[in-house]
Amino acid sequence: MASTDVVEAFTSTKKILYECGLTDDFFLDLVASRLLIERIGETNNQGWWESRILSETGRIRLSEVAPKTRLKSQIDLALKVGRKAESDRLPEDSISLFSFGPQMESRLTAAIDEIEADENVSFEELENLTVSTLEEGWTDPVIEQTEANISGEAGSHSLPESDAGDTILVDEDGYTQDKIDLEKWRLLVAFLRGYGRCTNSLQVAYYPLESEVKPENA
């Protein structure tokens, strides 16, 4: 698979999301990243999960039942599929690509609810993205496209070597809600790099989600 196909799908998806009303820079990168990963993991691509939501078949089926809200329904369902696949593998109280903690996810849900799209608008580049093989580091060109432009800073926080398994604990030091908001760009890069290791099977990179309440204050 040519990296340009992935980049084109990512940038096209961001453009469509922006035109439909999602204008926050971080949410644009986050949602476009999630939709790209969801599409690559779909049944007729890498088969990481049972889903055809972002395929032509998914678009046609949703257009039949909810033509006026079809694009938003695709986004909602795609994010739920990715979140479910990750949560099935991760311990409770984790943060990962499809789950940035309750506060961030609540704000994102509110932003997605504001999306409005003509029924003819579609994620065409994602729909046409066909993946036969992946090479390690395949998400690097996507990371270069993010508004964060922090690849150099993130490089000092490389992922640990991982044994065979379906998760990658990036660091045992977790994140509180406030810290997630401060370092959201670096977290996005780390999680995308985790997916960049997925060439034959799914591995999910994650951090622990820490409580805001310290034990001594409980």
N, C-alpha and C positions, 0 to 999 in steps of 0.2 A: 504494500500500500504506500503510495507516494505521500510524503508529509504535507505537500501542498494541498492535497484533497482534504486533509484534516483541518488545515489552517483556513481554507476557503469555507468549509462548513462552519467553523467557529466564527469567523468574521461575518459571514452572511447571517448567521443566527443572531449575533449581537445587533446587527443593523436592523433586522426585522423587529426584535424586541424593543429597540429604541423607538422605532417608528410607531410601534403600538402602545407606547406610553411608559415603558420601563426605562427611566433616565438616570438612575443612580449608577455611577461608574462601577462600584463594587458589585452591586446586584447584577448588572449586565454581564460582567465577567463570570460571576458565580453561576447564574442560571444558564448562560451559554455553555459553560464547562460541563454542567450537569447534563444538559440535553445532548451534548456531544458524546459524553461517556455512556449515557443511556442508549443512544442510537448504536454505538459500537458494540455494546453488550447485548443487543437484541437477538432474538431467536435466529434471524436470517443473516446475522453477522457472526459475532464471537460466541453467542449462545450462553452468556453469563447468567441470563435470566430469561424467563418466558415472557416475551413482550414483543409486540409489533406496533406499538403506539405511534412511533415516529416514522414508520414505513408508509408506503403508499396504501397498503391494506388498512392500517390504522386510521389514516386520514379519511379514507372513503367511508369506513364504518362510522366514525364519529360525525362526519358530515351528514350522514343519513339521520342520526338521532338528535344532533345538536348543531345544526349548520351555523347559527349565529354566534355560538360560543366555542366552536370547534378548536380554534388555536389555543385558547386558554385551557380547555379541557385536556388537550395534548400535553401542555406544560404541567398541569396539576398531576395527571396520571403518571407521566414520565418521572417526575420527582418522587412520587410515592413508590414506584417500582425500585428506583435506585436506593431509596431510604430503607425499604424493606430488605433488599438484598444485603445491604451493609449491616443492618441491625441484627439480622439472623446470624451473622458471623462475629459480631463485636460484643464485648461485655457491656453491661448496663453503664450508663453515665459515661458515654464516649462522645467525642466529636470527630467528624469525618467529612468527606466531601459533601455528602447529601444531608448532613446534620451538623449545623454550626451552633447548636444549643438553643434552648427555648426562646430566649430574648431575640436573637438574630433571626430565627425562623419565623417568629411572630411578625417582625417588621417586614420580612421578605414576603410572607403571605399577604400582608396588607398591600404591598406594592404590586404583587401579581394580580390581586383582585381589581386593580385599576386598569389593567390591560384591556384595550379594545382593538378589535381587528375586523376588517372586512372578511366575509366568508371566503373570498378568493385568495386571501393571503395564506401562504403556506411556507413551511421550512423546507424548501425545495432541495437545497444543498445537503441537508441532513438526510432527507428522504432518499437521495440518490447515492449516498455514501455507502459503498460496499467494501467490507473488510474481509480479506482472505487470510492475511498474516500480519503480525505485528512484530516490530523489532524493539528491543529495549531502548527506552528513551524516546519513544514515539510521541510523548506529550511535550517534549522540550520546545518544539516550534509553537505550540499553543501557549506555553508559558511566556514566550517572547512577545506574544500579542496582547498580554494583559495590560490594563491601564496602570497597574502597580509599578511596572518597570523596576522590580527589585530582585531580579535574578541573581545579581552579584551578592546582595545581602543574604538571600536565601541559601546561597551556595555554602555559607559557613555553617548551615544546619542540615547537613546531608543525612539521608536516610540510613539507618543502621543496616548492616548485613542481616539478611533474614534466612532462616532455615525453611524447609518445605512447610507450608501451611497456608492458611487463607487470610492471615492478618499480619500487619506490620505495626508494632508499637514504636512510634517515632521517638518518643521520649516518655519516661515514667513521670516526669514533672508535668502535671496537667494544667488546664486553663480554667479560670473562673470566667463568668460571663463578661465582666469588665475587661479582662485581659484579651478575650476573644476579639472584642471590638477594636482594641488597640492594635492587634497583630493579625487581623483578618486576612490581609494580603499575603503575608508569609505563610499562613495556614493553607490558603488556597494553593499556593505554589507547592507546598509539601505534599498535599493530598494529590495534586496532579502528578507529581513525580512518583508517588506511590502507584498510581494507575499506569504510569510509564513503564513500570516493571512487569505489568501484566502482559505477557506475550502468549502464553499457552493456557493459563487458568487465572481466575480472579483472586487477587490479593488486595485487601483493604487497609490502607494506612490510617492510623488513628492516634489521638491523644486522649488521656482521661479527662473527663469533665469534672472539675472540682466544685465543691459546695462553696458558696459565699460565706457560710458560717464557719468560723474557726472552732475546733473542738473545745478550746478553753473558754469560749464565749457561749457555748451551747447551753 
